[in-house]
Amino acid sequence: MYVLGLSLESQAGFNEAAEMLQESFLAKLIAWGLVSALLYHFFAGIKHLIMDLGHCEELEGGRMAAKVTLVVAVIAILLAGVWIW
């Protein structure tokens, strides 16, 4: 939240926040963790919307949907890690 507030204050604050995120291992790790949580939540939400439409509601379909969600989320998280690092 601090970095977001800093980046929205002014151009100098944005430059300082960008420098902080480029050089700090801990900042990159935290950013990757937040992006990972958002990506998983996004794909799980899509799975639930599909289930609300009446697909994959039985036990086997639900298990398959959960596995697909995990695989897609892991791939997206790894791609986000490549982008962040």
Backbone as CSV, one residue per row, in Angstrom:
resi,resn,N_x,N_y,N_z,CA_x,CA_y,CA_z,C_x,C_y,C_z
1,MET,0.835,-1.179,0.000,0.000,0.000,0.000,0.884,1.248,0.000
2,TYR,2.009,1.161,0.701,2.909,2.305,0.746,3.421,2.646,-0.648
3,VAL,3.835,1.637,-1.396,4.388,1.868,-2.735,3.303,2.404,-3.663
4,LEU,2.090,1.898,-3.554,0.993,2.399,-4.372,0.723,3.866,-4.064
5,GLY,0.656,4.211,-2.799,0.452,5.606,-2.406,1.582,6.498,-2.877
6,LEU,2.798,5.994,-2.773,3.958,6.758,-3.218,3.912,6.989,-4.722
7,SER,3.514,5.981,-5.457,3.495,6.107,-6.915,2.396,7.047,-7.393
8,LEU,1.356,7.228,-6.615,0.252,8.096,-7.019,0.415,9.542,-6.568
9,GLU,1.418,9.834,-5.736,1.603,11.192,-5.233,2.066,12.165,-6.307
10,SER,3.120,11.788,-7.010,3.705,12.689,-8.010,4.581,11.878,-8.955
11,GLN,5.138,12.571,-9.949,6.035,11.894,-10.884,7.298,11.423,-10.163
12,ALA,7.796,12.227,-9.243,8.989,11.836,-8.485,8.687,10.619,-7.602
13,GLY,7.498,10.587,-7.008,7.105,9.442,-6.198,6.967,8.185,-7.038
14,PHE,6.428,8.341,-8.244,6.315,7.203,-9.146,7.693,6.675,-9.517
15,ASN,8.619,7.585,-9.823,9.978,7.164,-10.170,10.648,6.451,-9.000
16,GLU,10.426,6.949,-7.792,11.010,6.312,-6.602,10.411,4.921,-6.385
17,ALA,9.095,4.781,-6.574,8.448,3.481,-6.415,8.930,2.501,-7.485
18,ALA,9.087,2.972,-8.725,9.571,2.107,-9.800,10.988,1.638,-9.512
19,GLU,11.832,2.531,-8.999,13.210,2.164,-8.655,13.227,1.157,-7.510
20,MET,12.338,1.358,-6.543,12.269,0.458,-5.398,11.877,-0.953,-5.855
21,LEU,10.929,-1.045,-6.775,10.473,-2.349,-7.249,11.483,-3.013,-8.167
22,GLN,12.334,-2.229,-8.804,13.334,-2.808,-9.704,14.544,-3.351,-8.964
23,GLU,14.874,-2.765,-7.841,16.115,-3.123,-7.162,15.932,-4.013,-5.943
24,SER,14.770,-4.048,-5.350,14.567,-4.772,-4.103,14.035,-6.183,-4.349
25,PHE,14.768,-7.176,-3.854,14.337,-8.567,-3.959,13.035,-8.780,-3.202
26,LEU,12.937,-8.216,-2.011,11.750,-8.381,-1.180,10.528,-7.753,-1.850
27,ALA,10.692,-6.594,-2.457,9.573,-5.939,-3.134,9.092,-6.774,-4.316
28,LYS,10.031,-7.352,-5.070,9.647,-8.211,-6.192,8.925,-9.461,-5.697
29,LEU,9.394,-10.018,-4.598,8.766,-11.213,-4.037,7.343,-10.908,-3.572
30,ILE,7.158,-9.782,-2.925,5.822,-9.388,-2.470,4.908,-9.123,-3.667
31,ALA,5.423,-8.435,-4.679,4.623,-8.168,-5.878,4.218,-9.473,-6.555
32,TRP,5.141,-10.414,-6.651,4.837,-11.704,-7.273,3.794,-12.461,-6.458
33,GLY,3.893,-12.397,-5.146,2.899,-13.045,-4.291,1.511,-12.459,-4.475
34,LEU,1.423,-11.140,-4.554,0.125,-10.498,-4.758,-0.450,-10.827,-6.134
35,VAL,0.380,-10.778,-7.162,-0.071,-11.108,-8.506,-0.493,-12.575,-8.575
36,SER,0.226,-13.448,-7.889,-0.112,-14.872,-7.875,-1.487,-15.099,-7.253
37,ALA,-1.747,-14.441,-6.136,-3.046,-14.593,-5.485,-4.169,-14.079,-6.383
38,LEU,-3.947,-12.948,-7.037,-4.959,-12.402,-7.928,-5.209,-13.310,-9.130
39,LEU,-4.152,-13.870,-9.700,-4.322,-14.764,-10.846,-5.095,-16.020,-10.465
40,TYR,-4.744,-16.626,-9.342,-5.470,-17.824,-8.916,-6.941,-17.494,-8.668
41,HIS,-7.187,-16.384,-8.004,-8.551,-15.980,-7.703,-9.332,-15.728,-8.998
42,PHE,-8.694,-15.138,-9.989,-9.318,-14.878,-11.278,-9.749,-16.182,-11.955
43,PHE,-8.838,-17.147,-12.042,-9.159,-18.400,-12.718,-10.161,-19.236,-11.922
44,ALA,-10.093,-19.197,-10.610,-11.086,-19.907,-9.799,-12.460,-19.264,-9.974
45,GLY,-12.509,-17.953,-10.112,-13.775,-17.267,-10.357,-14.383,-17.665,-11.690
46,ILE,-13.547,-17.793,-12.708,-14.039,-18.246,-14.011,-14.605,-19.660,-13.894
47,LYS,-13.915,-20.507,-13.141,-14.410,-21.883,-12.934,-15.780,-21.860,-12.271
48,HIS,-15.960,-21.008,-11.282,-17.243,-20.939,-10.589,-18.335,-20.374,-11.494
49,LEU,-17.992,-19.421,-12.348,-18.985,-18.917,-13.296,-19.426,-20.009,-14.264
50,ILE,-18.486,-20.825,-14.714,-18.823,-21.943,-15.599,-19.710,-22.942,-14.861
51,MET,-19.409,-23.182,-13.604,-20.236,-24.105,-12.820,-21.631,-23.524,-12.594
52,ASP,-21.731,-22.202,-12.443,-23.044,-21.577,-12.287,-23.898,-21.720,-13.534
53,LEU,-23.252,-21.881,-14.684,-23.986,-22.085,-15.929,-24.454,-23.532,-16.092
54,GLY,-24.094,-24.394,-15.153,-24.580,-25.765,-15.165,-23.579,-26.781,-15.682
55,HIS,-22.355,-26.366,-15.932,-21.335,-27.290,-16.423,-20.447,-27.740,-15.265
56,CYS,-19.963,-28.954,-15.335,-19.011,-29.504,-14.348,-19.575,-29.498,-12.926
57,GLU,-20.860,-29.725,-12.771,-21.459,-29.728,-11.437,-21.365,-31.076,-10.740
58,GLU,-21.215,-32.163,-11.508,-21.109,-33.481,-10.890,-19.698,-33.657,-10.318
59,LEU,-19.502,-34.690,-9.537,-18.246,-34.885,-8.814,-17.048,-34.984,-9.745
60,GLU,-17.145,-35.817,-10.765,-16.003,-35.994,-11.677,-15.709,-34.712,-12.451
61,GLY,-16.738,-34.035,-12.914,-16.548,-32.777,-13.632,-15.950,-31.705,-12.741
62,GLY,-16.380,-31.678,-11.490,-15.834,-30.711,-10.538,-14.362,-30.953,-10.252
63,ARG,-13.999,-32.228,-10.131,-12.586,-32.562,-9.905,-11.731,-32.178,-11.105
64,MET,-12.257,-32.455,-12.307,-11.521,-32.095,-13.510,-11.378,-30.570,-13.621
65,ALA,-12.447,-29.847,-13.321,-12.406,-28.389,-13.382,-11.407,-27.824,-12.370
66,ALA,-11.355,-28.418,-11.189,-10.406,-27.964,-10.173,-8.965,-28.200,-10.624
67,LYS,-8.705,-29.356,-11.224,-7.353,-29.653,-11.714,-6.958,-28.712,-12.843
68,VAL,-7.892,-28.464,-13.763,-7.610,-27.535,-14.865,-7.346,-26.136,-14.319
69,THR,-8.127,-25.724,-13.341,-7.931,-24.407,-12.727,-6.541,-24.299,-12.116
70,LEU,-6.112,-25.327,-11.396,-4.787,-25.302,-10.779,-3.676,-25.253,-11.827
71,VAL,-3.809,-26.046,-12.875,-2.769,-26.074,-13.910,-2.681,-24.732,-14.620
72,VAL,-3.821,-24.180,-15.007,-3.824,-22.890,-15.703,-3.280,-21.787,-14.784
73,ALA,-3.662,-21.814,-13.513,-3.179,-20.804,-12.573,-1.672,-20.920,-12.363
74,VAL,-1.155,-22.135,-12.253,0.291,-22.319,-12.069,1.052,-21.804,-13.285
75,ILE,0.544,-22.087,-14.480,1.206,-21.593,-15.692,1.183,-20.068,-15.719
76,ALA,0.044,-19.473,-15.387,-0.057,-18.014,-15.371,0.852,-17.405,-14.301
77,ILE,0.953,-18.063,-13.160,1.811,-17.560,-12.078,3.277,-17.633,-12.478
78,LEU,3.668,-18.706,-13.135,5.049,-18.807,-13.596,5.359,-17.758,-14.656
79,LEU,4.425,-17.520,-15.563,4.635,-16.473,-16.569,4.713,-15.090,-15.918
80,ALA,3.908,-14.868,-14.898,3.978,-13.602,-14.173,5.320,-13.470,-13.455
81,GLY,5.834,-14.595,-12.930,7.149,-14.556,-12.285,8.239,-14.199,-13.259
82,VAL,8.164,-14.727,-14.477,9.149,-14.367,-15.504,9.042,-12.885,-15.823
83,TRP,7.814,-12.376,-15.908,7.612,-10.960,-16.215,8.118,-10.047,-15.089
84,ILE,7.878,-10.429,-13.841,8.282,-9.600,-12.703,9.776,-9.657,-12.475
85,TRP,10.373,-10.822,-12.587,11.800,-10.943,-12.313,12.606,-10.556,-13.509
